[in-house]
Amino acid sequence: MKHLILGAGPAGVIAAETIRKHAPADEIVIVGDEREAPYSRMAIPYLLMGNIQEPGTHLRHGGDHYQRLGITLHHGRAVKLDSAARTVTLDDGSTLAFDRLLIATGSSTVKPPIPGADGPGVHPCWTLEDARAIMKLARPGAQVLQMGAGFIGCIIMEALAARGVKLSVVEMGDRMVPRMMGPTAGGMIKDWCQAKGVTVYTGARVEAIERPAAAQQSGHGGGGLLGKIAAAVGLGGDKPEARPEPHGAAMNVRLSTGQTVAADLVISAVGVRPNIGFLEHSGVRCLVGVLTDEHLQTNVPGIYAAGDCAEAFDKIAGKTIVSAIQPNAAEQARVAALNMVGKPIELRGVTQINVLDTLGLISASFGNWEGVAGGQHVELTEREAGGGGRHLSLQFADDRLIGCNAIGWTQHVGVMRGLVEGQVALGPWKDKLLHDPTRLMEAYLDCAQAQASFAHTR
Ligand SMILES: Cc1cc2nc3c(=O)[nH]c(=O)nc-3n(C[C@H](O)[C@H](O)[C@H](O)COP(=O)(O)OP(=O)(O)OC[C@H]3O[C@@H](n4cnc5c(N)ncnc54)[C@H](O)[C@@H]3O)c2cc1C
C-alpha cells in the first residue's frame, strides 16, 4: 500500500508517523514545497524572540528521524490531482502514484490588495523564510507597522515587542481579535496593548504603502535605506550584508482615517486561506477548505484531508468549519492516518479553542462565543486602571454552555473547555451561573462528574 501525503507540516508528519506505527510495511512519501526540515509555524514567535534558534522550530530532531521510520521526504509542489488515475503531478512535471492520499497542505497568508504591499519591507509572518526577513528588519528602535490584529497577529505582536521595536497595529474590525473576542474583551485587549506602548488603530484600513521619492532614488543606487532593506531581504541590491537603519523610515503607511504612519517594516497579518487551488477539476469537493466526513475522508474514497486545509464537522457549531490551529491539525492527522490504514475511527469534533497571550494579558475564546438566537448570556467585567482587568462572558443554549470569552480567569480555562467540548448538561447550575458566572469550577465538578458517572453506568 502506498500512502502519499501532501504537505510536510505538523499534519503531514503526524499522519506519516501514525501510518508507520500501524502499517510497518507500507510505503510512505511526504511531499513538501518548503526547502526546510519539517517545522512548526507555532515556534516562529519564539525564534523571533530569540528564545530558540532555527533547529528549535523543527518538528523532529535527529537528522535521520524520517529515514529511520522509512518515511521518504520529497521536495516538490503538488499542482494537479487526478483522482481517477490516482496520481499527483508536481511542479517539475513528475507524477507520483498513490493508493491512499492525504491532503495536508495547510494554508497561506492572504495578500492584501493594497498599493505598495508588494514592495520591499512588507512581509507576512508565516514561514521560516518570512521570519528570517523580519529578523533582519525588526531591530531595536525600528518602526514596525502590523496590519491585522487577529489571533496570529496578536501572537506576532508579542514577539515583535520583545525585539524592542516601536510597534503600531492597524485592525479593520472595531476591536482587537474581532473573530475571537466580543466588543468588551477586544476593547480590553486594545487598552492593555496601548498601556504597554503599542499604538493600536481599530476600525482603520491601510490604504497605501508609499515609499518616499528620496528613499527610492537613493535606493536605485543601492546605498539608500530602501536599497539596504531590499538587499537585506534578498530582493536585489549590491550589498546583501548591509543592515537596515532602524530610523528614518522607508515607508509611509496611509490609513483610511487620514493618518500616516512611518514604518521601516510592515507585517501583513490580514488572514489566511487553505492551499487547495491545485484541487480544481480533481473532483474533490471543497468549500472554504477540503470538505471531509467524520473519518477525514473526502468525497473521493481513499483521499483524505487534515489540518489547516481541511474543513471538518464541528458538533458544537453544528456545521463544517476550518479551525486553523495546531491541536486540530494533529488530531485530524491522527484520525485520518488510522482510517488510511484500515482502522476506522471518527473525529470527535473540531476544537474551537484559542488561548492567547497578548503582551502578558491572557485571554481565551471557546466554541460559539457569540451565542445563538434564543440562547442566554451573562457577562462580568472588572476593569483595572491602566488596562487589564478580568472579563468573563458565557453563552448558553438550553442548559449547556456553548461558548465563552475570558480575560484573566486562567484558572477556569480547563473547566470552560470541559464544559463546552463535553456539552455538559448543567441543569439547575445554568441559573446559578447566570447569577454568578465565577462559579464555573463548582458547576463543572458537580455536573461533569454526574454526567460521567451516568455514562459509566449505562
Ligand atoms: C506565527 C504563527 C504562530 C502560530 N501560533 C499558533 C499557536 O500558538 N497555537 C496554535 O494552535 N496554532 C498556531 N499557529 C497555527 C499553526 O501553525 C497551524 O495551525 C499549523 O501549522 C497547521 O499545520 P498543517 O500541517 O495543517 O499546515 P502547515 O503547517 O501550513 O503545513 C503545510 C505544509 O504544506 C506545504 N504545501 C502547501 N501547498 C503545497 C503543495 N501544493 N504541495 C506540497 N506542499 C504544499 C506548505 O508549504 C507547508 O509546508 C501559528 C501559526 C503561525 C504562522
PDBQT file of the ligand as one rigid body, heavy atoms in Angstrom, charges set to zero:
ROOT
HETATM    1  C1  LIG A 501       3.419  32.750  13.649  1.00  0.00    +0.000 C 
HETATM    2  C2  LIG A 501       2.429  31.651  13.901  1.00  0.00    +0.000 A 
HETATM    3  C3  LIG A 501       2.089  31.319  15.200  1.00  0.00    +0.000 A 
HETATM    4  C4  LIG A 501       1.154  30.313  15.445  1.00  0.00    +0.000 A 
HETATM    5  N1  LIG A 501       0.839  30.028  16.736  1.00  0.00    +0.000 NA
HETATM    6  C5  LIG A 501      -0.062  29.080  16.994  1.00  0.00    +0.000 A 
HETATM    7  C6  LIG A 501      -0.406  28.767  18.341  1.00  0.00    +0.000 A 
HETATM    8  O1  LIG A 501       0.069  29.367  19.287  1.00  0.00    +0.000 OA
HETATM    9  N2  LIG A 501      -1.308  27.757  18.534  1.00  0.00    +0.000 N 
HETATM   10  C7  LIG A 501      -1.853  27.055  17.502  1.00  0.00    +0.000 A 
HETATM   11  O2  LIG A 501      -2.632  26.144  17.750  1.00  0.00    +0.000 OA
HETATM   12  N3  LIG A 501      -1.555  27.335  16.219  1.00  0.00    +0.000 NA
HETATM   13  C8  LIG A 501      -0.678  28.328  15.936  1.00  0.00    +0.000 A 
HETATM   14  N4  LIG A 501      -0.370  28.629  14.638  1.00  0.00    +0.000 N 
HETATM   15  C9  LIG A 501      -1.074  27.908  13.565  1.00  0.00    +0.000 C 
HETATM   16  C10 LIG A 501      -0.395  26.559  13.296  1.00  0.00    +0.000 C 
HETATM   17  O3  LIG A 501       0.934  26.794  12.966  1.00  0.00    +0.000 OA
HETATM   18  C11 LIG A 501      -1.123  25.820  12.178  1.00  0.00    +0.000 C 
HETATM   19  O4  LIG A 501      -2.437  25.523  12.621  1.00  0.00    +0.000 OA
HETATM   20  C12 LIG A 501      -0.400  24.526  11.803  1.00  0.00    +0.000 C 
HETATM   21  O5  LIG A 501       0.848  24.829  11.234  1.00  0.00    +0.000 OA
HETATM   22  C13 LIG A 501      -1.222  23.704  10.808  1.00  0.00    +0.000 C 
HETATM   23  O6  LIG A 501      -0.494  22.594  10.395  1.00  0.00    +0.000 OA
HETATM   24  P1  LIG A 501      -0.698  21.970   8.931  1.00  0.00    +0.000 P 
HETATM   25  O7  LIG A 501       0.228  20.814   8.858  1.00  0.00    +0.000 OA
HETATM   26  O8  LIG A 501      -2.119  21.776   8.663  1.00  0.00    +0.000 OA
HETATM   27  O9  LIG A 501      -0.232  23.126   7.922  1.00  0.00    +0.000 OA
HETATM   28  P2  LIG A 501       1.184  23.822   7.703  1.00  0.00    +0.000 P 
HETATM   29  O10 LIG A 501       1.951  23.901   8.969  1.00  0.00    +0.000 OA
HETATM   30  O11 LIG A 501       0.899  25.098   6.990  1.00  0.00    +0.000 OA
HETATM   31  O12 LIG A 501       1.950  22.818   6.732  1.00  0.00    +0.000 OA
HETATM   32  C14 LIG A 501       1.539  22.607   5.401  1.00  0.00    +0.000 C 
HETATM   33  C15 LIG A 501       2.748  22.435   4.520  1.00  0.00    +0.000 C 
HETATM   34  O13 LIG A 501       2.307  22.079   3.208  1.00  0.00    +0.000 OA
HETATM   35  C16 LIG A 501       3.029  22.841   2.253  1.00  0.00    +0.000 C 
HETATM   36  N5  LIG A 501       2.281  22.931   0.996  1.00  0.00    +0.000 N 
HETATM   37  C17 LIG A 501       1.294  23.805   0.666  1.00  0.00    +0.000 A 
HETATM   38  N6  LIG A 501       0.837  23.572  -0.574  1.00  0.00    +0.000 NA
HETATM   39  C18 LIG A 501       1.547  22.519  -1.038  1.00  0.00    +0.000 A 
HETATM   40  C19 LIG A 501       1.541  21.805  -2.264  1.00  0.00    +0.000 A 
HETATM   41  N7  LIG A 501       0.689  22.129  -3.242  1.00  0.00    +0.000 N 
HETATM   42  N8  LIG A 501       2.405  20.785  -2.421  1.00  0.00    +0.000 NA
HETATM   43  C20 LIG A 501       3.263  20.442  -1.420  1.00  0.00    +0.000 A 
HETATM   44  N9  LIG A 501       3.318  21.089  -0.245  1.00  0.00    +0.000 NA
HETATM   45  C21 LIG A 501       2.475  22.113  -0.051  1.00  0.00    +0.000 A 
HETATM   46  C22 LIG A 501       3.188  24.190   2.960  1.00  0.00    +0.000 C 
HETATM   47  O14 LIG A 501       4.199  24.988   2.354  1.00  0.00    +0.000 OA
HETATM   48  C23 LIG A 501       3.562  23.714   4.362  1.00  0.00    +0.000 C 
HETATM   49  O15 LIG A 501       4.924  23.426   4.440  1.00  0.00    +0.000 OA
HETATM   50  C24 LIG A 501       0.575  29.616  14.367  1.00  0.00    +0.000 A 
HETATM   51  C25 LIG A 501       0.922  29.941  13.036  1.00  0.00    +0.000 A 
HETATM   52  C26 LIG A 501       1.832  30.959  12.814  1.00  0.00    +0.000 A 
HETATM   53  C27 LIG A 501       2.210  31.327  11.389  1.00  0.00    +0.000 C 
ENDROOT
TORSDOF 0
